[in-house]
């Protein structure tokens, strides 16, 4: 009687004989070769898409925006850097211009200073952006503000302030630049949203609301502009190790001033910026850049909402005892 170990050895030998047969081995190498060639072509296409493209980045002076400026500059893009701090924009421009990291021809960035939360300056800022290189190929709506507080304690003025920066500002800038893209039948609009545009967690009501609105608006925009050959990408990162929580707005409108543990343990903005570059280069429509738990939570919210609601309620109880019950 043949033992189990012997049978296993015989089976392994037969498998190896099959794999090394003259018919199978060339097929395997052929498949690997074709796959490698496709990946190479995809990489070359991505590089060509970014190189010499006019890329506008809002919120470019810090965090993810700053790292996006670095990676897109190194990829050969013509940058228009936008933010509220003229000095910080000038310093970033000089840093990039002096950089030797790029392996392709680079272009000295332009900068446009304006406050995205001021509706009155958006049209003028868009005109100034267009004057930099004559057109816009890629608009990256990155600027945003965080929020921490309870719904009951937060005034609607704070809600409006968060919505103005995170939603109405990007929407207004996008609408101001869209006509030039439509005329050229070429362009790419990118919205840096958040995993909280897919799920809502306690004490982030204004922020989650602004990101849900962002997701919905740009999903609609994508469908409407498909016939104009204009790309729309929504990117939803999880926690990133930036100053977002430190500079977040509280229920009173004051600065939060604390780096949350989740933020401190978040992904490096350098890594996320590389993912943003890849998503734009590959012209992806919707990208989630979050860990396993928040990604699963998105599906849990859709497939088992009652369980998701219980988990969020438990999280709220753990983080802060209710004051108004």
N, C-alpha and C positions, 0 to 999 in steps of 0.2 A: 504493500500500500504506500502510495506516494505521500510524503508529509506536506503540511501546509507551506513550510519553508522552501521545500523543493519546488512546489508548484509556483511559488512567488518568484523564485529564481528563473524558472523556465519562462514564465510570463515576461519578466524583465528582459531576458535574452531575446525573446521573439520581438518585443517592442523595439529593441536596439537594432535588430536585424532589419526590421521594417524601415526604421528611420534612416539607416545607412545604405539602404538599397539604392541602386542607380536611378530608380524612377522617382523616389521621394526626395532625396537630398537636393537635387537641382531645383525642384519645385519649392522647397523651403527657402533656399537661397534666393530664388526668384521673387518670392513673396516679400522677403525682408528687403530686397533691393528696390522693389516697387514702392513699398511703404516709405523707405528712406528717401527716395526720389520725390515722392509726394510731399513729405515733410519739408524737404529742401525748397521745393517750389513754393510752398505755402510761406516759408520764412522769407524768401526773396520777394514774394509779392507783398508781404507785410512791410518790409523795409522800403520797397519802392513807393508804397502808398503814403508813408510818413515823410520820406525824404523830399525836401523842398516844399512841403505842404505848409500853408499858413495856418498855424494853430493858436487859437486864443484860449488862455487859461485865466479864469477868475480865481480870486483868493490865492494868488501865486506866491505870496511872500512868506508863507509858513506851512508847516505840516505837509499834507498830501499834495497840495498845490505846488509847493516849492520843489518837491521831489519829482512831480510830473514835469515841471519846467526843465529839470536837469536831464531826465531820460529822453524827453522829446527833443531837446536841444542836441543831445549826443546822437540822436537818430537823424539829424539833419533838417529838422523842421525850422520854419521861419516863425519865431514866437512873437506873440503880442501878449505881454504880461499885464494883468489887471489887478488892482487892489486899491485900498484906501490910503496907504502910506507911501508917499512919493519917494521918500528917502530909502525905504526898504526895497522898493522896486528898482531904484537906481543901483543899489548895492548888489542886488541879485543879477541885474543886467551886466554889471562889471564882472561879477564872479563867473558868469557863464562865458562871457567874451574872453576871459583869461584862461578858461579851462582848456586843458590839453587832452581830455579823456576821449573826445570824439574821434572816430575812425573814418568819418566821412566829412565832406565839406559842410561847414556850419555857417550860420548867418547871424549877424548881430541882432539881438532881440530889440523889439520896440516895447514901450510901456505906456499904459494909459491909466491915469489915476482918477478913480471915481468911487462913490459909495453906492453899492448895489441896493441899499435899503432906501435910497432917495429916488422916488419915481421921476422926479423932474429932471434928473441928469442922465437918464438911460439913453434917450434918443441922441443927445449930443455925444455921449461916450461911444455909442455905436458908430456914429459918423467918423469920430476920431480913429476908432479901430480900423475902419475901412480905408482910411487915408494912409495907414501904415504900409500896407502892401497892395492895396487896390481891391482886395477881396478877402474872403475867409473860407478856408477849406474845412477846418475842424473847429468847432466851438465846444470847449470843455467847461461846463457849468459846475465849478467845484466849490465856490465860496459858500460858506454856511456858518451857522451858529448852533451851539448845543443848548439844552435846557434841562433844568432839574427843579422839580417842585410838585406839590400836590395840586390837583384840579381845583379843589375848594379854595385854596389860598391864592391861586394865580388870577390876576386881573386879566380882563380881555385885552387891555393895552399890551400886556406882555405877550399874549397869544398873537396879537396882530404884528408885534415887532418880530417875533420868530418867523411868522408866515411871510412877512415882507422880505426878510433876508433870504430865507430858504426856498420860498416858492415864488412870490410875485416878482422879485428881482430877477431870478433866472428866466422866468417866463417872459418878462418885459424885454430883456436883452435878446433872448432868442427871437421874439417877434420882430425886434428892430433889425436884426441881421438876416432874417429869413428871406425877405424880398430879393436881396442880392444873390442868395443861393438859388432861389427858384428861377431867377432870370438866367443864371448860368447852367441850370439843371445839374448842379454839382454842389455837394456839401455834406457835412457830417455833424450832427448835433449830439453831444454827449452830456448826460446828466449824472453827476455823482450823487446818488441817493444814499440809501442805507438799508441794512437788513430790517431796520425799524420802519421802512416803507412797506414791508411785507407783514410784519407782526408788531404788535404794540406791547410794551412792557410798562409796569407801574412807574410813576413819577417822571415820565418822559412825554406827557400828553401833547404838548405844543410841538415838540420836535417830531414825534411819530406822526402827528397830523400833517405837518408840513411835508414829510417824506412820503406819506401815502398820497397826498395831493400831487407831488412831483411824479411819482410812479404813474398815476392815472393820466396826468396831462401828457407826458411824453409817450405813453403807450398810444394815446389818441393821435398824437402828432405823427408817430411812425406810420400808422395806417393811412393818414391823410396825405403824407408826403411820398409814399411809396411810388406813386405814379410820376413824381417829379425827379426820381432817381436820387433822392436825398436820404442818407442813412440816419437812423436814430438809435443810440445805444443808451440803455439805462444800466448803471453799475451800482450794485448794492453791497458795499463792504460791511463786514462785522466791525468789531472794535479795532481801532488803529491807535498805536502809541503816539498820539499828538497832543496838542494843548486844547482839544475840543472841549473836554469836561472842565479844564481849568478856566477857560474863558466862557463857559456856559452861562446863560441867563437864569436867574432864580425866579421864584414866584413873585418876589418884590421888585424884580427888574435889576437887582444887583448882580455883581459878578460872583460866580460860584466859588472860584478860587481853590478848588481841590481836584487833584488827579485821582479819579476813581481807580480802584483795584483792577476792574475789568479793562479800563483804558491803559493802565500801566502794563498789563499783561497782554495787550493787544499786539497785532502784527506790526512789523516795521513799516513805516510809510514808504521806504525804499522798495520793499517787496511789492507792496500794493501798487505803487507807481508803475513798476514793470508789468504788472497784470493789466493795468489800465492801458498801457502802450500796446500790449498784445491784443486786448479786446478791441481797441480802435483799429489796429492794423488788420485784424481778421474780420472787421466789420460785423462783430457780433451784435445781436439785437438786445439781449438781456443777460446780464452776468451777475451771479451771486458770489461774492468773495468773502464768505464767512466760514467759520468752523463747522464741525459736524453737528453740535448741539443746536445752534441757531438755524442751521439749514434744515434739520429735522423738524424744528419747531414750526417752520413754514408749512410743511406737509401736515403736521399735527393740527395746526389751526384750520386747515381745509378739510381734513378727513375725520378728526375727532375733536370738534370745537369745544364740547363740554369739558373734556379732559384738559384741554389747553387753558380754558378759563379758570379751572380749579388750580392749575399750576401757577398761573399769574396772580391769583388771589393769595395763594400761599406765599409767593415771593413778596407781595406787598406787605403781608403781615410780618414777614421776617425782616424786611428792610426798615419798616416804620410802623408804629402803632397808630391806628386811626385816631384823630383828634376830634372828629366831628360826628361820631356815632354814639 
